[in-house]
Amino acid sequence: MLLHFDPISPLSSFDRFVSFSSDAFQDLLHSVHIDTQTRTFRFSCRKSTLQFLAGFLVCGFLVASAFRVCFRLGLAFKARFSPKQKVIVRRDRSLGGKEVIVGTTRDHHHPRTNSSALDNPLSLSATPPNLANKTHYPRLHVRHELPKWWPQQLPQRNTASVFDSEYYQTKANRLIKAIIDNRLGGKDFSEEDIIQLRQICRASGVRVSIDTTNTRDSLYRAAVELVLNVCCRASINSTNVQIDGEDAREFLAGLAENIGLDNIRASRMVSAGVAARTRFCFLQAWAFEMQSKHTEAVSELSKICLIHGIFPPGKSSPEMEMVARGLEKILKVEQRELLMATVVGYCNCSEEIRTSAAEALGLVC
């Protein structure tokens, strides 16, 4: 008995594959026949050609599936051993106090490489310090200085003893927790809570800590609105408006210190509140003029003079420029000149206040 073995090598298998593919290709080239006389189309090929095409498609599908599975396994392996991001959760009062994800925190050993968006929109300080060096757009130069009306130094209070400080600190923490809970429940900040918080902190010198920057800023903006409302309710000739026996400017400066808010940021919020109230009073005054209610219009303009007397915007302030741009789209030049004439004729105010009112109306060349 004679046995004959044919050696099979990878090269011979590849040669067979090339031979089969060449035969199938040649068969497909001659598989289409068109009869011009009978106008018929005929397609014919060998059975081996169809088997080769079917095998080629199946093998291609299997190879693509294998690559896809390997790619997903690689991503899963990378995600398993990469540093995980901690989720930052905050309560949203607009959703009934439900917890929502507002950002993520990264590992300190893996700094941010993409600065197109913030991981946590509530943490503005997370912006890389060299971001300005990568931006080639012209920027406005912001003055990092306090306005002239900001108190240089708050009056010194008698510091409480250790036991009293602990008592006041606990009381202040409970109050700020109740304020935040009411906010998450959909209620606005009340004037009584803000005044009481300032009373406790002023009497004892304690400070409170607020978790999120957004809540802290919202609380301070509510305090600014409180002070502006008190200023508007004061008499026309008042030069010193007090909140619970404390000057309005000292009240806002002290509250900013009590809640851990930077003085420059706090002063910007006050300036923004003054600008918004100025715009509102001008529009309200013109509405009264359209209704022939001249007395009410003068009263609204007097509020502007009183607020600008307590919190003077300063010459060529950007806030008054923004107010002027907004009023230019609503009121004509003649209408704004009429309001300015009313301020000059009926409101007993200084030249500085008249200048700031003119800047807000866009009447300063």
C-alpha positions as CSV (number, residue, x, y, z in Angstrom):
1,M,0.0,0.0,0.0
2,L,1.4,3.3,-1.1
3,L,0.4,6.6,0.7
4,H,1.0,9.9,-0.9
5,F,0.9,13.1,1.1
6,D,0.6,16.5,-0.5
7,P,2.1,19.2,1.7
8,I,-0.3,22.0,2.5
9,S,1.3,25.3,3.4
10,P,-0.2,28.8,4.0
11,L,1.4,29.9,0.7
12,S,-0.4,27.2,-1.2
13,S,-3.7,28.1,0.4
14,F,-3.2,31.7,-0.5
15,D,-2.4,30.6,-4.1
16,R,-5.6,28.6,-4.2
17,F,-7.5,31.7,-3.0
18,V,-6.0,33.9,-5.6
19,S,-6.7,31.3,-8.3
20,F,-10.4,31.0,-7.2
21,S,-10.8,34.7,-7.1
22,S,-9.2,35.1,-10.5
23,D,-11.4,32.5,-12.0
24,A,-14.5,34.1,-10.4
25,F,-13.5,37.5,-11.7
26,Q,-13.0,36.2,-15.2
27,D,-16.3,34.3,-15.0
28,L,-18.1,37.5,-13.9
29,L,-16.6,39.5,-16.8
30,H,-18.3,37.1,-19.3
31,S,-21.4,36.5,-17.3
32,V,-23.5,39.2,-18.9
33,H,-24.8,38.7,-22.4
34,I,-26.9,41.2,-24.3
35,D,-28.7,40.1,-27.5
36,T,-29.2,43.2,-29.7
37,Q,-31.5,41.4,-32.1
38,T,-33.9,40.0,-29.6
39,R,-33.2,42.8,-27.1
40,T,-32.7,40.4,-24.2
41,F,-30.4,40.5,-21.2
42,R,-29.0,37.2,-19.8
43,F,-26.8,36.7,-16.8
44,S,-25.1,33.3,-16.2
45,C,-22.1,32.1,-14.2
46,R,-20.7,29.0,-12.7
47,K,-21.8,27.5,-9.4
48,S,-18.3,27.8,-8.0
49,T,-18.4,31.6,-8.7
50,L,-21.5,32.0,-6.6
51,Q,-20.0,29.9,-3.8
52,F,-16.9,32.0,-3.9
53,L,-18.9,35.3,-3.6
54,A,-21.1,33.9,-0.8
55,G,-18.0,32.7,1.1
56,F,-16.3,36.1,0.5
57,L,-19.3,38.0,1.9
58,V,-19.6,35.8,4.9
59,C,-15.9,36.0,5.7
60,G,-16.0,39.8,5.3
61,F,-19.0,40.1,7.7
62,L,-17.2,37.9,10.3
63,V,-14.0,39.9,10.1
64,A,-15.9,43.2,10.5
65,S,-17.9,41.8,13.4
66,A,-14.6,40.6,15.1
67,F,-13.0,44.1,14.6
68,R,-16.1,45.7,16.1
69,V,-16.1,43.4,19.2
70,C,-12.4,44.0,19.8
71,F,-12.9,47.8,19.5
72,R,-15.7,47.7,22.1
73,L,-13.7,45.5,24.4
74,G,-10.8,47.9,24.2
75,L,-13.0,50.8,25.1
76,A,-14.5,48.9,28.1
77,F,-11.0,47.9,29.2
78,K,-9.8,51.6,29.0
79,A,-12.9,52.8,30.9
80,R,-12.4,50.3,33.6
81,F,-8.8,51.3,34.4
82,S,-9.1,55.0,33.8
83,P,-9.8,57.4,36.7
84,K,-13.5,57.7,37.3
85,Q,-15.2,61.1,37.4
86,K,-17.2,62.0,40.5
87,V,-20.7,63.4,39.8
88,I,-21.7,66.7,41.3
89,V,-25.4,66.7,42.3
90,R,-27.4,69.7,43.2
91,R,-31.1,70.3,44.1
92,D,-33.1,72.2,41.6
93,R,-36.0,74.1,43.1
94,S,-37.7,74.5,39.7
95,L,-38.1,70.7,39.7
96,G,-39.5,70.5,43.2
97,G,-36.2,70.0,44.9
98,K,-35.1,67.0,42.8
99,E,-31.4,66.2,42.5
100,V,-29.8,67.0,39.1
101,I,-26.3,66.4,37.8
102,V,-24.6,69.7,37.2
103,G,-21.0,68.6,36.5
104,T,-18.2,66.2,37.2
105,T,-14.9,66.5,39.1
106,R,-11.7,65.2,37.6
107,D,-8.7,63.7,39.2
108,H,-5.9,66.1,40.1
109,H,-3.4,64.0,38.2
110,H,-5.3,64.3,35.0
111,P,-5.8,68.0,34.3
112,R,-8.3,69.4,31.9
113,T,-7.1,69.3,28.3
114,N,-10.2,70.7,26.6
115,S,-11.4,74.1,27.8
116,S,-14.3,74.5,25.5
117,A,-16.8,73.9,28.4
118,L,-16.7,73.7,32.1
119,D,-17.1,70.5,34.0
120,N,-19.0,72.3,36.6
121,P,-20.8,75.5,35.4
122,L,-21.1,76.7,39.0
123,S,-17.4,76.7,39.5
124,L,-16.0,79.6,37.5
125,S,-12.7,79.4,39.2
126,A,-12.0,76.1,37.4
127,T,-11.1,77.9,34.2
128,P,-7.4,77.4,33.4
129,P,-5.3,80.5,34.2
130,N,-3.6,80.3,30.8
131,L,-6.8,80.5,28.8
132,A,-6.4,84.2,28.1
133,N,-3.1,83.5,26.5
134,K,-4.6,81.2,24.0
135,T,-7.4,83.6,22.9
136,H,-6.5,86.2,20.3
137,Y,-9.7,88.1,20.4
138,P,-9.6,91.7,21.8
139,R,-11.0,91.9,25.3
140,L,-12.3,94.7,27.4
141,H,-10.2,95.8,30.3
142,V,-12.2,95.3,33.4
143,R,-11.3,97.5,36.3
144,H,-10.7,95.4,39.4
145,E,-11.3,98.1,41.9
146,L,-14.1,99.0,44.3
147,P,-16.4,101.9,43.7
148,K,-16.1,105.1,45.7
149,W,-19.3,104.4,47.7
150,W,-18.1,101.1,48.9
151,P,-17.2,101.4,52.7
152,Q,-13.4,101.2,53.2
153,Q,-13.9,99.7,56.7
154,L,-17.0,98.5,58.4
155,P,-17.7,99.6,62.0
156,Q,-16.1,97.4,64.6
157,R,-18.6,95.5,66.7
158,N,-18.0,94.0,70.2
159,T,-16.9,90.5,69.6
160,A,-18.9,87.9,71.5
161,S,-17.4,85.3,73.9
162,V,-16.6,81.8,72.8
163,F,-19.9,80.4,74.1
164,D,-21.9,83.2,72.5
165,S,-20.1,82.8,69.2
166,E,-21.0,79.1,69.1
167,Y,-24.6,79.9,69.9
168,Y,-24.7,82.6,67.2
169,Q,-22.9,80.4,64.7
170,T,-25.4,77.6,65.2
171,K,-28.3,80.1,64.9
172,A,-26.9,81.5,61.7
173,N,-26.3,78.1,60.2
174,R,-29.9,77.1,61.0
175,L,-31.2,80.2,59.4
176,I,-29.2,79.9,56.2
177,K,-30.3,76.2,56.0
178,A,-33.9,77.3,56.3
179,I,-33.4,80.0,53.6
180,I,-31.9,77.5,51.2
181,D,-34.6,74.9,51.9
182,N,-37.3,77.5,51.2
183,R,-35.5,78.4,48.0
184,L,-35.4,74.8,46.9
185,G,-39.1,74.5,47.7
186,G,-39.9,77.3,45.2
187,K,-40.1,80.2,47.6
188,D,-38.2,83.5,47.1
189,F,-35.8,84.9,49.6
190,S,-37.7,86.9,52.1
191,E,-36.6,90.3,53.4
192,E,-37.1,89.3,57.0
193,D,-34.7,86.4,56.6
194,I,-32.0,88.5,55.0
195,I,-32.3,91.2,57.7
196,Q,-32.2,88.6,60.4
197,L,-29.1,86.9,58.9
198,R,-27.3,90.3,58.9
199,Q,-28.4,91.0,62.4
200,I,-26.9,87.7,63.7
201,C,-23.7,88.1,61.8
202,R,-23.3,91.8,62.7
203,A,-23.9,91.2,66.4
204,S,-21.5,88.3,66.7
205,G,-19.1,88.6,63.8
206,V,-19.8,85.0,62.6
207,R,-19.9,83.9,59.0
208,V,-22.0,81.4,57.1
209,S,-21.0,79.0,54.3
210,I,-23.2,78.4,51.3
211,D,-22.5,75.3,49.2
212,T,-23.1,76.6,45.7
213,T,-22.0,79.8,44.1
214,N,-25.3,80.2,42.4
215,T,-27.3,80.1,45.6
216,R,-25.0,82.6,47.3
217,D,-25.2,85.0,44.4
218,S,-28.9,84.7,44.3
219,L,-29.2,85.5,48.0
220,Y,-27.0,88.6,47.6
221,R,-29.0,89.8,44.5
222,A,-32.1,89.5,46.6
223,A,-30.5,91.6,49.3
224,V,-29.6,94.2,46.7
225,E,-33.2,94.3,45.6
226,L,-34.2,94.7,49.2
227,V,-32.0,97.7,49.7
228,L,-33.1,99.3,46.4
229,N,-36.8,98.9,47.4
230,V,-36.1,100.6,50.7
231,C,-34.3,103.4,48.9
232,C,-37.3,103.8,46.6
233,R,-39.7,104.0,49.6
234,A,-37.6,106.7,51.3
235,S,-38.3,110.4,51.1
236,I,-37.0,112.4,48.2
237,N,-34.6,114.5,50.2
238,S,-33.1,111.5,52.1
239,T,-29.4,111.2,52.0
240,N,-28.9,108.3,54.4
241,V,-31.1,105.3,54.0
242,Q,-30.8,102.7,56.7
243,I,-31.7,99.0,56.9
244,D,-32.4,97.9,60.5
245,G,-30.4,100.8,61.9
246,E,-27.5,100.3,59.5
247,D,-26.5,102.4,56.5
248,A,-27.6,100.8,53.2
249,R,-24.0,100.6,51.8
250,E,-22.6,99.1,55.1
251,F,-25.5,96.6,55.1
252,L,-24.6,95.3,51.6
253,A,-20.8,95.4,52.3
254,G,-21.3,93.6,55.6
255,L,-23.6,91.0,54.2
256,A,-21.1,90.2,51.4
257,E,-18.4,89.6,54.0
258,N,-20.8,87.4,56.1
259,I,-21.6,85.0,53.3
260,G,-18.1,84.9,51.9
261,L,-18.6,86.9,48.8
262,D,-15.7,88.8,47.2
263,N,-16.1,92.6,47.5
264,I,-15.4,93.3,43.9
265,R,-18.0,90.7,42.8
266,A,-20.5,92.1,45.3
267,S,-20.0,95.6,44.1
268,R,-20.6,94.5,40.5
269,M,-23.9,92.9,41.5
270,V,-24.9,96.1,43.2
271,S,-24.0,98.2,40.1
272,A,-26.0,95.7,37.9
273,G,-29.0,96.1,40.3
274,V,-28.7,99.9,40.1
275,A,-28.6,99.8,36.3
276,A,-31.6,97.5,36.1
277,R,-33.6,99.7,38.5
278,T,-32.6,102.8,36.6
279,R,-33.9,101.3,33.3
280,F,-37.1,100.3,35.0
281,C,-37.8,103.7,36.5
282,F,-37.1,105.5,33.2
283,L,-39.5,103.3,31.3
284,Q,-42.1,103.5,34.1
285,A,-41.8,107.3,34.1
286,W,-42.3,107.5,30.4
287,A,-45.4,105.3,30.7
288,F,-46.8,107.7,33.3
289,E,-46.0,110.6,30.9
290,M,-48.0,108.8,28.2
291,Q,-50.9,108.6,30.6
292,S,-50.6,112.3,31.5
293,K,-49.7,111.3,35.1
294,H,-46.9,113.9,35.5
295,T,-46.7,113.6,39.3
296,E,-46.2,109.8,39.2
297,A,-43.5,110.3,36.5
298,V,-41.6,112.8,38.6
299,S,-41.8,110.3,41.5
300,E,-40.2,107.6,39.4
301,L,-37.4,109.9,38.3
302,S,-36.9,111.0,41.9
303,K,-36.2,107.4,42.8
304,I,-33.4,107.4,40.2
305,C,-31.9,110.5,41.7
306,L,-32.1,109.0,45.2
307,I,-30.5,105.6,44.2
308,H,-27.7,107.4,42.2
309,G,-27.1,109.6,45.2
310,I,-26.5,106.6,47.4
311,F,-24.8,104.3,44.9
312,P,-23.3,106.7,42.3
313,P,-22.4,104.7,39.1
314,G,-19.4,106.8,38.4
315,K,-18.4,108.6,35.2
316,S,-18.7,106.7,32.0
317,S,-19.7,103.5,33.8
318,P,-20.3,100.4,31.6
319,E,-23.6,99.7,33.4
320,M,-25.1,103.1,32.4
321,E,-23.8,102.6,28.9
322,M,-25.7,99.3,28.7
323,V,-28.9,101.1,30.0
324,A,-28.5,103.7,27.3
325,R,-28.2,101.1,24.6
326,G,-31.3,99.5,25.8
327,L,-33.3,102.7,26.1
328,E,-32.2,103.9,22.6
329,K,-34.1,100.9,21.1
330,I,-37.3,101.8,22.9
331,L,-37.5,105.6,23.4
332,K,-36.8,108.2,20.7
333,V,-34.3,111.0,21.3
334,E,-37.1,113.5,21.9
335,Q,-38.7,111.3,24.5
336,R,-35.4,110.8,26.3
337,E,-34.7,114.5,26.2
338,L,-38.1,115.1,27.8
339,L,-37.3,112.8,30.7
340,M,-33.9,114.5,31.2
341,A,-35.6,117.9,31.2
342,T,-37.9,116.6,33.9
343,V,-35.0,115.4,36.0
344,V,-33.3,118.7,35.7
345,G,-36.5,120.8,36.4
346,Y,-38.2,118.9,39.1
347,C,-35.6,116.7,40.9
348,N,-33.4,118.5,43.3
349,C,-30.2,116.6,42.7
350,S,-26.5,117.3,42.2
351,E,-24.6,117.7,39.0
352,E,-23.0,114.3,39.3
353,I,-26.4,112.6,39.5
354,R,-27.6,114.6,36.5
355,T,-24.6,113.5,34.6
356,S,-25.2,109.8,35.4
357,A,-28.9,110.1,34.5
358,A,-27.8,111.7,31.1
359,E,-25.4,108.8,30.5
360,A,-28.2,106.3,31.2
361,L,-30.4,108.1,28.7
362,G,-27.6,108.2,26.1
363,L,-27.6,112.0,25.9
364,V,-23.9,112.5,26.7
365,C,-21.7,113.2,23.7
